[in-house]
Amino acid sequence: MNEARNKYVRRERRALRVRAKLRDTSSAPRLSISRSLKHIQAQIIDDASGRTLVYVTTTSKAFAGDLAGKKKTERAAFVGGEVAKRAKALGLEQVVFDRGAARYHGRIKALADAARAGGLKF
């Protein structure tokens, strides 16, 4: 295998390892984070039914005015606050944080801190 393939395989294994630990220990919905170079997405998933309960992304046209001119970390914090607000509207208080293969650092940490400040517990 070449180096690029090895990097991809290691990333996938990391993500599966994190998710396996989460699924074994929780009955609460999962707050899953997906990050690209430019955007960030967060969704709350009920693994029992396989449904997405809440989905927020920086690519949404509804937030284009709110996110214009902000840095990526500030956008991530906005998404975290919006996820918390929508989850509270559905009556969700407790979630399990699924960072996937990403380190708990930078934009991931900003999103998590904003979600906690919005009232989510994980």
Jmol script that loads the backbone (N, CA, C; Angstrom):
load data "model"
ATOM      1  N   MET A   1       0.840  -1.186   0.000  1.00  0.00           N
ATOM      2  CA  MET A   1       0.000   0.000   0.000  1.00  0.00           C
ATOM      3  C   MET A   1       0.882   1.245   0.000  1.00  0.00           C
ATOM      4  N   ASN A   2       0.427   2.241  -0.687  1.00  0.00           N
ATOM      5  CA  ASN A   2       1.190   3.482  -0.680  1.00  0.00           C
ATOM      6  C   ASN A   2       0.836   4.322   0.547  1.00  0.00           C
ATOM      7  N   GLU A   3       1.567   5.402   0.740  1.00  0.00           N
ATOM      8  CA  GLU A   3       1.404   6.205   1.952  1.00  0.00           C
ATOM      9  C   GLU A   3       0.027   6.863   2.050  1.00  0.00           C
ATOM     10  N   ALA A   4      -0.516   7.320   0.928  1.00  0.00           N
ATOM     11  CA  ALA A   4      -1.841   7.948   0.951  1.00  0.00           C
ATOM     12  C   ALA A   4      -2.906   6.940   1.375  1.00  0.00           C
ATOM     13  N   ARG A   5      -2.811   5.734   0.866  1.00  0.00           N
ATOM     14  CA  ARG A   5      -3.776   4.689   1.233  1.00  0.00           C
ATOM     15  C   ARG A   5      -3.647   4.331   2.714  1.00  0.00           C
ATOM     16  N   ASN A   6      -2.411   4.234   3.198  1.00  0.00           N
ATOM     17  CA  ASN A   6      -2.197   3.936   4.612  1.00  0.00           C
ATOM     18  C   ASN A   6      -2.814   5.007   5.501  1.00  0.00           C
ATOM     19  N   LYS A   7      -2.668   6.264   5.108  1.00  0.00           N
ATOM     20  CA  LYS A   7      -3.223   7.368   5.885  1.00  0.00           C
ATOM     21  C   LYS A   7      -4.745   7.269   5.940  1.00  0.00           C
ATOM     22  N   TYR A   8      -5.358   6.957   4.816  1.00  0.00           N
ATOM     23  CA  TYR A   8      -6.808   6.804   4.750  1.00  0.00           C
ATOM     24  C   TYR A   8      -7.270   5.645   5.634  1.00  0.00           C
ATOM     25  N   VAL A   9      -6.570   4.534   5.563  1.00  0.00           N
ATOM     26  CA  VAL A   9      -6.944   3.355   6.354  1.00  0.00           C
ATOM     27  C   VAL A   9      -6.822   3.656   7.843  1.00  0.00           C
ATOM     28  N   ARG A  10      -5.748   4.322   8.233  1.00  0.00           N
ATOM     29  CA  ARG A  10      -5.573   4.671   9.650  1.00  0.00           C
ATOM     30  C   ARG A  10      -6.690   5.592  10.127  1.00  0.00           C
ATOM     31  N   ARG A  11      -7.082   6.548   9.300  1.00  0.00           N
ATOM     32  CA  ARG A  11      -8.160   7.475   9.655  1.00  0.00           C
ATOM     33  C   ARG A  11      -9.478   6.726   9.838  1.00  0.00           C
ATOM     34  N   GLU A  12      -9.785   5.825   8.933  1.00  0.00           N
ATOM     35  CA  GLU A  12     -11.019   5.042   9.036  1.00  0.00           C
ATOM     36  C   GLU A  12     -11.021   4.170  10.289  1.00  0.00           C
ATOM     37  N   ARG A  13      -9.889   3.564  10.598  1.00  0.00           N
ATOM     38  CA  ARG A  13      -9.809   2.728  11.797  1.00  0.00           C
ATOM     39  C   ARG A  13     -10.006   3.552  13.063  1.00  0.00           C
ATOM     40  N   ARG A  14      -9.414   4.746  13.078  1.00  0.00           N
ATOM     41  CA  ARG A  14      -9.590   5.634  14.229  1.00  0.00           C
ATOM     42  C   ARG A  14     -11.058   5.967  14.432  1.00  0.00           C
ATOM     43  N   ALA A  15     -11.742   6.314  13.349  1.00  0.00           N
ATOM     44  CA  ALA A  15     -13.160   6.673  13.432  1.00  0.00           C
ATOM     45  C   ALA A  15     -13.991   5.489  13.917  1.00  0.00           C
ATOM     46  N   LEU A  16     -13.717   4.312  13.393  1.00  0.00           N
ATOM     47  CA  LEU A  16     -14.468   3.127  13.818  1.00  0.00           C
ATOM     48  C   LEU A  16     -14.205   2.795  15.280  1.00  0.00           C
ATOM     49  N   ARG A  17     -12.966   2.988  15.718  1.00  0.00           N
ATOM     50  CA  ARG A  17     -12.617   2.710  17.108  1.00  0.00           C
ATOM     51  C   ARG A  17     -13.377   3.649  18.044  1.00  0.00           C
ATOM     52  N   VAL A  18     -13.450   4.929  17.698  1.00  0.00           N
ATOM     53  CA  VAL A  18     -14.174   5.903  18.525  1.00  0.00           C
ATOM     54  C   VAL A  18     -15.655   5.562  18.554  1.00  0.00           C
ATOM     55  N   ARG A  19     -16.240   5.263  17.396  1.00  0.00           N
ATOM     56  CA  ARG A  19     -17.677   4.966  17.331  1.00  0.00           C
ATOM     57  C   ARG A  19     -18.026   3.668  18.043  1.00  0.00           C
ATOM     58  N   ALA A  20     -17.142   2.681  17.995  1.00  0.00           N
ATOM     59  CA  ALA A  20     -17.408   1.419  18.680  1.00  0.00           C
ATOM     60  C   ALA A  20     -17.490   1.639  20.188  1.00  0.00           C
ATOM     61  N   LYS A  21     -16.621   2.472  20.724  1.00  0.00           N
ATOM     62  CA  LYS A  21     -16.659   2.767  22.157  1.00  0.00           C
ATOM     63  C   LYS A  21     -17.941   3.503  22.533  1.00  0.00           C
ATOM     64  N   LEU A  22     -18.414   4.376  21.646  1.00  0.00           N
ATOM     65  CA  LEU A  22     -19.622   5.144  21.935  1.00  0.00           C
ATOM     66  C   LEU A  22     -20.865   4.274  21.903  1.00  0.00           C
ATOM     67  N   ARG A  23     -20.957   3.403  20.934  1.00  0.00           N
ATOM     68  CA  ARG A  23     -22.163   2.584  20.786  1.00  0.00           C
ATOM     69  C   ARG A  23     -22.303   1.574  21.913  1.00  0.00           C
ATOM     70  N   ASP A  24     -21.191   1.097  22.445  1.00  0.00           N
ATOM     71  CA  ASP A  24     -21.248   0.104  23.510  1.00  0.00           C
ATOM     72  C   ASP A  24     -21.743   0.686  24.824  1.00  0.00           C
ATOM     73  N   THR A  25     -21.484   1.954  25.053  1.00  0.00           N
ATOM     74  CA  THR A  25     -21.711   2.497  26.388  1.00  0.00           C
ATOM     75  C   THR A  25     -22.933   3.390  26.514  1.00  0.00           C
ATOM     76  N   SER A  26     -23.614   3.693  25.416  1.00  0.00           N
ATOM     77  CA  SER A  26     -24.625   4.737  25.561  1.00  0.00           C
ATOM     78  C   SER A  26     -25.973   4.348  24.984  1.00  0.00           C
ATOM     79  N   SER A  27     -26.976   4.958  25.569  1.00  0.00           N
ATOM     80  CA  SER A  27     -28.316   4.866  25.009  1.00  0.00           C
ATOM     81  C   SER A  27     -28.776   6.242  24.551  1.00  0.00           C
ATOM     82  N   ALA A  28     -27.934   7.247  24.762  1.00  0.00           N
ATOM     83  CA  ALA A  28     -28.256   8.617  24.354  1.00  0.00           C
ATOM     84  C   ALA A  28     -27.948   8.802  22.871  1.00  0.00           C
ATOM     85  N   PRO A  29     -28.571   9.769  22.221  1.00  0.00           N
ATOM     86  CA  PRO A  29     -28.252  10.048  20.818  1.00  0.00           C
ATOM     87  C   PRO A  29     -26.798  10.492  20.666  1.00  0.00           C
ATOM     88  N   ARG A  30     -26.270  10.351  19.462  1.00  0.00           N
ATOM     89  CA  ARG A  30     -24.866  10.624  19.178  1.00  0.00           C
ATOM     90  C   ARG A  30     -24.740  11.937  18.417  1.00  0.00           C
ATOM     91  N   LEU A  31     -23.893  12.843  18.915  1.00  0.00           N
ATOM     92  CA  LEU A  31     -23.572  14.095  18.220  1.00  0.00           C
ATOM     93  C   LEU A  31     -22.344  13.828  17.366  1.00  0.00           C
ATOM     94  N   SER A  32     -22.563  13.669  16.071  1.00  0.00           N
ATOM     95  CA  SER A  32     -21.499  13.310  15.138  1.00  0.00           C
ATOM     96  C   SER A  32     -21.018  14.551  14.398  1.00  0.00           C
ATOM     97  N   ILE A  33     -19.698  14.683  14.275  1.00  0.00           N
ATOM     98  CA  ILE A  33     -19.078  15.846  13.651  1.00  0.00           C
ATOM     99  C   ILE A  33     -18.388  15.412  12.367  1.00  0.00           C
ATOM    100  N   SER A  34     -18.556  16.207  11.328  1.00  0.00           N
ATOM    101  CA  SER A  34     -17.861  15.988  10.063  1.00  0.00           C
ATOM    102  C   SER A  34     -17.214  17.302   9.663  1.00  0.00           C
ATOM    103  N   ARG A  35     -15.911  17.246   9.364  1.00  0.00           N
ATOM    104  CA  ARG A  35     -15.159  18.467   9.105  1.00  0.00           C
ATOM    105  C   ARG A  35     -14.438  18.346   7.772  1.00  0.00           C
ATOM    106  N   SER A  36     -14.514  19.406   6.973  1.00  0.00           N
ATOM    107  CA  SER A  36     -13.720  19.484   5.751  1.00  0.00           C
ATOM    108  C   SER A  36     -12.760  20.659   5.904  1.00  0.00           C
ATOM    109  N   LEU A  37     -12.021  20.963   4.870  1.00  0.00           N
ATOM    110  CA  LEU A  37     -11.087  22.080   4.966  1.00  0.00           C
ATOM    111  C   LEU A  37     -11.810  23.408   5.145  1.00  0.00           C
ATOM    112  N   LYS A  38     -12.999  23.526   4.584  1.00  0.00           N
ATOM    113  CA  LYS A  38     -13.712  24.797   4.592  1.00  0.00           C
ATOM    114  C   LYS A  38     -14.932  24.824   5.512  1.00  0.00           C
ATOM    115  N   HIS A  39     -15.605  23.708   5.664  1.00  0.00           N
ATOM    116  CA  HIS A  39     -16.893  23.681   6.356  1.00  0.00           C
ATOM    117  C   HIS A  39     -16.897  22.651   7.475  1.00  0.00           C
ATOM    118  N   ILE A  40     -17.939  22.737   8.306  1.00  0.00           N
ATOM    119  CA  ILE A  40     -18.135  21.771   9.382  1.00  0.00           C
ATOM    120  C   ILE A  40     -19.622  21.452   9.475  1.00  0.00           C
ATOM    121  N   GLN A  41     -19.917  20.196   9.789  1.00  0.00           N
ATOM    122  CA  GLN A  41     -21.296  19.734   9.904  1.00  0.00           C
ATOM    123  C   GLN A  41     -21.448  19.002  11.223  1.00  0.00           C
ATOM    124  N   ALA A  42     -22.604  19.129  11.825  1.00  0.00           N
ATOM    125  CA  ALA A  42     -22.910  18.417  13.058  1.00  0.00           C
ATOM    126  C   ALA A  42     -24.314  17.857  12.946  1.00  0.00           C
ATOM    127  N   GLN A  43     -24.462  16.616  13.389  1.00  0.00           N
ATOM    128  CA  GLN A  43     -25.792  16.019  13.393  1.00  0.00           C
ATOM    129  C   GLN A  43     -25.953  15.159  14.632  1.00  0.00           C
ATOM    130  N   ILE A  44     -27.169  15.133  15.125  1.00  0.00           N
ATOM    131  CA  ILE A  44     -27.505  14.274  16.256  1.00  0.00           C
ATOM    132  C   ILE A  44     -28.269  13.093  15.694  1.00  0.00           C
ATOM    133  N   ILE A  45     -27.736  11.894  15.939  1.00  0.00           N
ATOM    134  CA  ILE A  45     -28.260  10.670  15.350  1.00  0.00           C
ATOM    135  C   ILE A  45     -28.771   9.759  16.456  1.00  0.00           C
ATOM    136  N   ASP A  46     -29.957   9.229  16.265  1.00  0.00           N
ATOM    137  CA  ASP A  46     -30.493   8.205  17.159  1.00  0.00           C
ATOM    138  C   ASP A  46     -30.115   6.856  16.562  1.00  0.00           C
ATOM    139  N   ASP A  47     -29.125   6.191  17.152  1.00  0.00           N
ATOM    140  CA  ASP A  47     -28.629   4.931  16.599  1.00  0.00           C
ATOM    141  C   ASP A  47     -29.642   3.802  16.709  1.00  0.00           C
ATOM    142  N   ALA A  48     -30.546   3.883  17.669  1.00  0.00           N
ATOM    143  CA  ALA A  48     -31.545   2.827  17.824  1.00  0.00           C
ATOM    144  C   ALA A  48     -32.474   2.771  16.618  1.00  0.00           C
ATOM    145  N   SER A  49     -32.897   3.940  16.144  1.00  0.00           N
ATOM    146  CA  SER A  49     -33.807   3.971  15.000  1.00  0.00           C
ATOM    147  C   SER A  49     -33.090   4.293  13.697  1.00  0.00           C
ATOM    148  N   GLY A  50     -31.832   4.747  13.779  1.00  0.00           N
ATOM    149  CA  GLY A  50     -31.083   5.073  12.576  1.00  0.00           C
ATOM    150  C   GLY A  50     -31.513   6.379  11.932  1.00  0.00           C
ATOM    151  N   ARG A  51     -32.112   7.269  12.711  1.00  0.00           N
ATOM    152  CA  ARG A  51     -32.614   8.538  12.171  1.00  0.00           C
ATOM    153  C   ARG A  51     -31.749   9.704  12.624  1.00  0.00           C
ATOM    154  N   THR A  52     -31.645  10.702  11.761  1.00  0.00           N
ATOM    155  CA  THR A  52     -30.987  11.952  12.117  1.00  0.00           C
ATOM    156  C   THR A  52     -32.035  12.883  12.710  1.00  0.00           C
ATOM    157  N   LEU A  53     -31.794  13.333  13.932  1.00  0.00           N
ATOM    158  CA  LEU A  53     -32.753  14.180  14.630  1.00  0.00           C
ATOM    159  C   LEU A  53     -32.500  15.659  14.366  1.00  0.00           C
ATOM    160  N   VAL A  54     -31.234  16.054  14.349  1.00  0.00           N
ATOM    161  CA  VAL A  54     -30.847  17.449  14.136  1.00  0.00           C
ATOM    162  C   VAL A  54     -29.660  17.467  13.191  1.00  0.00           C
ATOM    163  N   TYR A  55     -29.663  18.408  12.231  1.00  0.00           N
ATOM    164  CA  TYR A  55     -28.547  18.547  11.299  1.00  0.00           C
ATOM    165  C   TYR A  55     -28.282  20.026  11.059  1.00  0.00           C
ATOM    166  N   VAL A  56     -27.043  20.445  11.273  1.00  0.00           N
ATOM    167  CA  VAL A  56     -26.649  21.838  11.052  1.00  0.00           C
ATOM    168  C   VAL A  56     -25.305  21.840  10.332  1.00  0.00           C
ATOM    169  N   THR A  57     -25.173  22.711   9.332  1.00  0.00           N
ATOM    170  CA  THR A  57     -23.933  22.815   8.580  1.00  0.00           C
ATOM    171  C   THR A  57     -23.646  24.267   8.231  1.00  0.00           C
ATOM    172  N   THR A  58     -22.385  24.555   7.978  1.00  0.00           N
ATOM    173  CA  THR A  58     -22.008  25.911   7.583  1.00  0.00           C
ATOM    174  C   THR A  58     -22.339  26.177   6.126  1.00  0.00           C
ATOM    175  N   THR A  59     -22.685  25.165   5.358  1.00  0.00           N
ATOM    176  CA  THR A  59     -23.028  25.367   3.948  1.00  0.00           C
ATOM    177  C   THR A  59     -24.483  25.785   3.760  1.00  0.00           C
ATOM    178  N   SER A  60     -25.261  25.793   4.824  1.00  0.00           N
ATOM    179  CA  SER A  60     -26.672  26.142   4.740  1.00  0.00           C
ATOM    180  C   SER A  60     -26.854  27.600   4.329  1.00  0.00           C
ATOM    181  N   LYS A  61     -27.750  27.830   3.392  1.00  0.00           N
ATOM    182  CA  LYS A  61     -28.020  29.194   2.928  1.00  0.00           C
ATOM    183  C   LYS A  61     -28.726  30.018   3.999  1.00  0.00           C
ATOM    184  N   ALA A  62     -29.383  29.356   4.946  1.00  0.00           N
ATOM    185  CA  ALA A  62     -30.077  30.071   6.014  1.00  0.00           C
ATOM    186  C   ALA A  62     -29.096  30.819   6.921  1.00  0.00           C
ATOM    187  N   PHE A  63     -27.855  30.332   7.010  1.00  0.00           N
ATOM    188  CA  PHE A  63     -26.863  30.949   7.884  1.00  0.00           C
ATOM    189  C   PHE A  63     -25.844  31.788   7.127  1.00  0.00           C
ATOM    190  N   ALA A  64     -26.024  31.969   5.836  1.00  0.00           N
ATOM    191  CA  ALA A  64     -25.022  32.667   5.021  1.00  0.00           C
ATOM    192  C   ALA A  64     -24.748  34.072   5.550  1.00  0.00           C
ATOM    193  N   GLY A  65     -25.775  34.786   5.953  1.00  0.00           N
ATOM    194  CA  GLY A  65     -25.587  36.136   6.479  1.00  0.00           C
ATOM    195  C   GLY A  65     -24.910  36.148   7.835  1.00  0.00           C
ATOM    196  N   ASP A  66     -25.243  35.169   8.676  1.00  0.00           N
ATOM    197  CA  ASP A  66     -24.662  35.104  10.013  1.00  0.00           C
ATOM    198  C   ASP A  66     -23.188  34.722   9.987  1.00  0.00           C
ATOM    199  N   LEU A  67     -22.791  33.926   9.001  1.00  0.00           N
ATOM    200  CA  LEU A  67     -21.432  33.395   8.962  1.00  0.00           C
ATOM    201  C   LEU A  67     -20.491  34.173   8.059  1.00  0.00           C
ATOM    202  N   ALA A  68     -21.003  35.152   7.344  1.00  0.00           N
ATOM    203  CA  ALA A  68     -20.168  35.902   6.402  1.00  0.00           C
ATOM    204  C   ALA A  68     -19.062  36.647   7.143  1.00  0.00           C
ATOM    205  N   GLY A  69     -17.837  36.470   6.681  1.00  0.00           N
ATOM    206  CA  GLY A  69     -16.702  37.180   7.248  1.00  0.00           C
ATOM    207  C   GLY A  69     -16.151  36.600   8.535  1.00  0.00           C
ATOM    208  N   LYS A  70     -16.687  35.478   9.001  1.00  0.00           N
ATOM    209  CA  LYS A  70     -16.198  34.872  10.235  1.00  0.00           C
ATOM    210  C   LYS A  70     -15.119  33.837   9.923  1.00  0.00           C
ATOM    211  N   LYS A  71     -14.264  33.610  10.887  1.00  0.00           N
ATOM    212  CA  LYS A  71     -13.221  32.598  10.746  1.00  0.00           C
ATOM    213  C   LYS A  71     -13.830  31.215  10.957  1.00  0.00           C
ATOM    214  N   LYS A  72     -13.089  30.184  10.554  1.00  0.00           N
ATOM    215  CA  LYS A  72     -13.617  28.819  10.603  1.00  0.00           C
ATOM    216  C   LYS A  72     -13.930  28.375  12.029  1.00  0.00           C
ATOM    217  N   THR A  73     -13.122  28.790  12.991  1.00  0.00           N
ATOM    218  CA  THR A  73     -13.383  28.417  14.380  1.00  0.00           C
ATOM    219  C   THR A  73     -14.653  29.092  14.889  1.00  0.00           C
ATOM    220  N   GLU A  74     -14.873  30.325  14.488  1.00  0.00           N
ATOM    221  CA  GLU A  74     -16.100  31.028  14.883  1.00  0.00           C
ATOM    222  C   GLU A  74     -17.318  30.395  14.227  1.00  0.00           C
ATOM    223  N   ARG A  75     -17.166  29.939  12.989  1.00  0.00           N
ATOM    224  CA  ARG A  75     -18.265  29.247  12.310  1.00  0.00           C
ATOM    225  C   ARG A  75     -18.602  27.942  13.022  1.00  0.00           C
ATOM    226  N   ALA A  76     -17.564  27.231  13.463  1.00  0.00           N
ATOM    227  CA  ALA A  76     -17.787  25.978  14.184  1.00  0.00           C
ATOM    228  C   ALA A  76     -18.525  26.234  15.491  1.00  0.00           C
ATOM    229  N   ALA A  77     -18.162  27.299  16.190  1.00  0.00           N
ATOM    230  CA  ALA A  77     -18.847  27.642  17.435  1.00  0.00           C
ATOM    231  C   ALA A  77     -20.308  27.990  17.167  1.00  0.00           C
ATOM    232  N   PHE A  78     -20.575  28.680  16.073  1.00  0.00           N
ATOM    233  CA  PHE A  78     -21.949  29.007  15.700  1.00  0.00           C
ATOM    234  C   PHE A  78     -22.751  27.729  15.460  1.00  0.00           C
ATOM    235  N   VAL A  79     -22.152  26.771  14.750  1.00  0.00           N
ATOM    236  CA  VAL A  79     -22.831  25.497  14.475  1.00  0.00           C
ATOM    237  C   VAL A  79     -23.115  24.765  15.782  1.00  0.00           C
ATOM    238  N   GLY A  80     -22.165  24.765  16.707  1.00  0.00           N
ATOM    239  CA  GLY A  80     -22.378  24.121  18.001  1.00  0.00           C
ATOM    240  C   GLY A  80     -23.532  24.732  18.771  1.00  0.00           C
ATOM    241  N   GLY A  81     -23.609  26.046  18.777  1.00  0.00           N
ATOM    242  CA  GLY A  81     -24.719  26.717  19.452  1.00  0.00           C
ATOM    243  C   GLY A  81     -26.052  26.425  18.796  1.00  0.00           C
ATOM    244  N   GLU A  82     -26.060  26.379  17.472  1.00  0.00           N
ATOM    245  CA  GLU A  82     -27.298  26.098  16.733  1.00  0.00           C
ATOM    246  C   GLU A  82     -27.767  24.658  16.966  1.00  0.00           C
ATOM    247  N   VAL A  83     -26.827  23.723  17.022  1.00  0.00           N
ATOM    248  CA  VAL A  83     -27.179  22.323  17.311  1.00  0.00           C
ATOM    249  C   VAL A  83     -27.804  22.228  18.695  1.00  0.00           C
ATOM    250  N   ALA A  84     -27.202  22.902  19.664  1.00  0.00           N
ATOM    251  CA  ALA A  84     -27.735  22.869  21.027  1.00  0.00           C
ATOM    252  C   ALA A  84     -29.136  23.461  21.077  1.00  0.00           C
ATOM    253  N   LYS A  85     -29.339  24.559  20.364  1.00  0.00           N
ATOM    254  CA  LYS A  85     -30.654  25.209  20.366  1.00  0.00           C
ATOM    255  C   LYS A  85     -31.716  24.287  19.764  1.00  0.00           C
ATOM    256  N   ARG A  86     -31.393  23.651  18.640  1.00  0.00           N
ATOM    257  CA  ARG A  86     -32.367  22.757  17.997  1.00  0.00           C
ATOM    258  C   ARG A  86     -32.601  21.494  18.820  1.00  0.00           C
ATOM    259  N   ALA A  87     -31.566  21.001  19.483  1.00  0.00           N
ATOM    260  CA  ALA A  87     -31.724  19.813  20.323  1.00  0.00           C
ATOM    261  C   ALA A  87     -32.614  20.120  21.525  1.00  0.00           C
ATOM    262  N   LYS A  88     -32.425  21.281  22.124  1.00  0.00           N
ATOM    263  CA  LYS A  88     -33.263  21.670  23.261  1.00  0.00           C
ATOM    264  C   LYS A  88     -34.722  21.804  22.839  1.00  0.00           C
ATOM    265  N   ALA A  89     -34.948  22.274  21.601  1.00  0.00           N
ATOM    266  CA  ALA A  89     -36.318  22.402  21.101  1.00  0.00           C
ATOM    267  C   ALA A  89     -36.983  21.034  20.971  1.00  0.00           C
ATOM    268  N   LEU A  90     -36.192  19.993  20.701  1.00  0.00           N
ATOM    269  CA  LEU A  90     -36.725  18.630  20.618  1.00  0.00           C
ATOM    270  C   LEU A  90     -36.776  17.939  21.977  1.00  0.00           C
ATOM    271  N   GLY A  91     -36.251  18.595  23.001  1.00  0.00           N
ATOM    272  CA  GLY A  91     -36.257  18.004  24.333  1.00  0.00           C
ATOM    273  C   GLY A  91     -35.047  17.141  24.624  1.00  0.00           C
ATOM    274  N   LEU A  92     -33.991  17.264  23.831  1.00  0.00           N
ATOM    275  CA  LEU A  92     -32.766  16.493  24.061  1.00  0.00           C
ATOM    276  C   LEU A  92     -31.827  17.283  24.959  1.00  0.00           C
ATOM    277  N   GLU A  93     -31.342  16.645  25.999  1.00  0.00           N
ATOM    278  CA  GLU A  93     -30.378  17.292  26.891  1.00  0.00           C
ATOM    279  C   GLU A  93     -29.064  16.539  26.907  1.00  0.00           C
ATOM    280  N   GLN A  94     -29.123  15.214  26.829  1.00  0.00           N
ATOM    281  CA  GLN A  94     -27.936  14.368  26.946  1.00  0.00           C
ATOM    282  C   GLN A  94     -27.601  13.765  25.591  1.00  0.00           C
ATOM    283  N   VAL A  95     -26.359  13.928  25.144  1.00  0.00           N
ATOM    284  CA  VAL A  95     -25.873  13.308  23.913  1.00  0.00           C
ATOM    285  C   VAL A  95     -24.497  12.712  24.179  1.00  0.00           C
ATOM    286  N   VAL A  96     -24.036  11.911  23.237  1.00  0.00           N
ATOM    287  CA  VAL A  96     -22.691  11.356  23.286  1.00  0.00           C
ATOM    288  C   VAL A  96     -21.907  11.996  22.152  1.00  0.00           C
ATOM    289  N   PHE A  97     -20.723  12.529  22.446  1.00  0.00           N
ATOM    290  CA  PHE A  97     -19.938  13.267  21.455  1.00  0.00           C
ATOM    291  C   PHE A  97     -19.098  12.309  20.622  1.00  0.00           C
ATOM    292  N   ASP A  98     -19.320  12.322  19.313  1.00  0.00           N
ATOM    293  CA  ASP A  98     -18.584  11.472  18.375  1.00  0.00           C
ATOM    294  C   ASP A  98     -17.715  12.369  17.501  1.00  0.00           C
ATOM    295  N   ARG A  99     -16.437  12.423  17.809  1.00  0.00           N
ATOM    296  CA  ARG A  99     -15.523  13.275  17.056  1.00  0.00           C
ATOM    297  C   ARG A  99     -14.997  12.588  15.809  1.00  0.00           C
ATOM    298  N   GLY A 100     -15.335  11.328  15.617  1.00  0.00           N
ATOM    299  CA  GLY A 100     -14.854  10.592  14.449  1.00  0.00           C
ATOM    300  C   GLY A 100     -13.358  10.383  14.537  1.00  0.00           C
ATOM    301  N   ALA A 101     -12.649  10.639  13.442  1.00  0.00           N
ATOM    302  CA  ALA A 101     -11.201  10.460  13.412  1.00  0.00           C
ATOM    303  C   ALA A 101     -10.464  11.746  13.743  1.00  0.00           C
ATOM    304  N   ALA A 102     -11.182  12.829  13.995  1.00  0.00           N
ATOM    305  CA  ALA A 102     -10.553  14.129  14.241  1.00  0.00           C
ATOM    306  C   ALA A 102     -10.101  14.244  15.693  1.00  0.00           C
ATOM    307  N   ARG A 103      -9.029  14.990  15.904  1.00  0.00           N
ATOM    308  CA  ARG A 103      -8.574  15.250  17.262  1.00  0.00           C
ATOM    309  C   ARG A 103      -9.502  16.264  17.928  1.00  0.00           C
ATOM    310  N   TYR A 104      -9.607  16.188  19.247  1.00  0.00           N
ATOM    311  CA  TYR A 104     -10.414  17.150  20.002  1.00  0.00           C
ATOM    312  C   TYR A 104      -9.582  18.414  20.159  1.00  0.00           C
ATOM    313  N   HIS A 105      -9.613  19.251  19.111  1.00  0.00           N
ATOM    314  CA  HIS A 105      -8.730  20.406  19.049  1.00  0.00           C
ATOM    315  C   HIS A 105      -9.290  21.381  18.029  1.00  0.00           C
ATOM    316  N   GLY A 106      -9.077  22.656  18.221  1.00  0.00           N
ATOM    317  CA  GLY A 106      -9.445  23.644  17.213  1.00  0.00           C
ATOM    318  C   GLY A 106     -10.939  23.755  16.994  1.00  0.00           C
ATOM    319  N   ARG A 107     -11.364  23.518  15.743  1.00  0.00           N
ATOM    320  CA  ARG A 107     -12.776  23.682  15.387  1.00  0.00           C
ATOM    321  C   ARG A 107     -13.661  22.663  16.090  1.00  0.00           C
ATOM    322  N   ILE A 108     -13.165  21.444  16.275  1.00  0.00           N
ATOM    323  CA  ILE A 108     -13.951  20.409  16.960  1.00  0.00           C
ATOM    324  C   ILE A 108     -14.200  20.835  18.407  1.00  0.00           C
ATOM    325  N   LYS A 109     -13.161  21.330  19.054  1.00  0.00           N
ATOM    326  CA  LYS A 109     -13.284  21.785  20.439  1.00  0.00           C
ATOM    327  C   LYS A 109     -14.209  23.001  20.537  1.00  0.00           C
ATOM    328  N   ALA A 110     -14.109  23.929  19.592  1.00  0.00           N
ATOM    329  CA  ALA A 110     -14.965  25.118  19.602  1.00  0.00           C
ATOM    330  C   ALA A 110     -16.431  24.728  19.464  1.00  0.00           C
ATOM    331  N   LEU A 111     -16.719  23.784  18.582  1.00  0.00           N
ATOM    332  CA  LEU A 111     -18.093  23.312  18.401  1.00  0.00           C
ATOM    333  C   LEU A 111     -18.603  22.653  19.683  1.00  0.00           C
ATOM    334  N   ALA A 112     -17.776  21.804  20.289  1.00  0.00           N
ATOM    335  CA  ALA A 112     -18.188  21.111  21.512  1.00  0.00           C
ATOM    336  C   ALA A 112     -18.425  22.091  22.659  1.00  0.00           C
ATOM    337  N   ASP A 113     -17.543  23.063  22.804  1.00  0.00           N
ATOM    338  CA  ASP A 113     -17.703  24.050  23.879  1.00  0.00           C
ATOM    339  C   ASP A 113     -18.970  24.879  23.694  1.00  0.00           C
ATOM    340  N   ALA A 114     -19.265  25.259  22.451  1.00  0.00           N
ATOM    341  CA  ALA A 114     -20.478  26.036  22.182  1.00  0.00           C
ATOM    342  C   ALA A 114     -21.732  25.202  22.430  1.00  0.00           C
ATOM    343  N   ALA A 115     -21.677  23.920  22.096  1.00  0.00           N
ATOM    344  CA  ALA A 115     -22.826  23.045  22.347  1.00  0.00           C
ATOM    345  C   ALA A 115     -23.054  22.883  23.850  1.00  0.00           C
ATOM    346  N   ARG A 116     -21.965  22.753  24.599  1.00  0.00           N
ATOM    347  CA  ARG A 116     -22.090  22.666  26.058  1.00  0.00           C
ATOM    348  C   ARG A 116     -22.653  23.960  26.631  1.00  0.00           C
ATOM    349  N   ALA A 117     -22.175  25.088  26.122  1.00  0.00           N
ATOM    350  CA  ALA A 117     -22.669  26.383  26.597  1.00  0.00           C
ATOM    351  C   ALA A 117     -24.148  26.557  26.266  1.00  0.00           C
ATOM    352  N   GLY A 118     -24.602  25.922  25.179  1.00  0.00           N
ATOM    353  CA  GLY A 118     -26.006  25.987  24.794  1.00  0.00           C
ATOM    354  C   GLY A 118     -26.900  25.067  25.596  1.00  0.00           C
ATOM    355  N   GLY A 119     -26.314  24.222  26.451  1.00  0.00           N
ATOM    356  CA  GLY A 119     -27.119  23.394  27.334  1.00  0.00           C
ATOM    357  C   GLY A 119     -27.048  21.901  27.093  1.00  0.00           C
ATOM    358  N   LEU A 120     -26.294  21.458  26.093  1.00  0.00           N
ATOM    359  CA  LEU A 120     -26.154  20.015  25.878  1.00  0.00           C
ATOM    360  C   LEU A 120     -25.155  19.442  26.875  1.00  0.00           C
ATOM    361  N   LYS A 121     -25.416  18.230  27.329  1.00  0.00           N
ATOM    362  CA  LYS A 121     -24.507  17.551  28.248  1.00  0.00           C
ATOM    363  C   LYS A 121     -23.936  16.332  27.554  1.00  0.00           C
ATOM    364  N   PHE A 122     -22.607  16.229  27.585  1.00  0.00           N
ATOM    365  CA  PHE A 122     -21.932  15.023  27.067  1.00  0.00           C
ATOM    366  C   PHE A 122     -20.588  14.868  27.717  1.00  0.00           C
TER     367      PHE A 122
END
end "model"
wireframe off; spacefill off
backbone 0.3
color backbone group
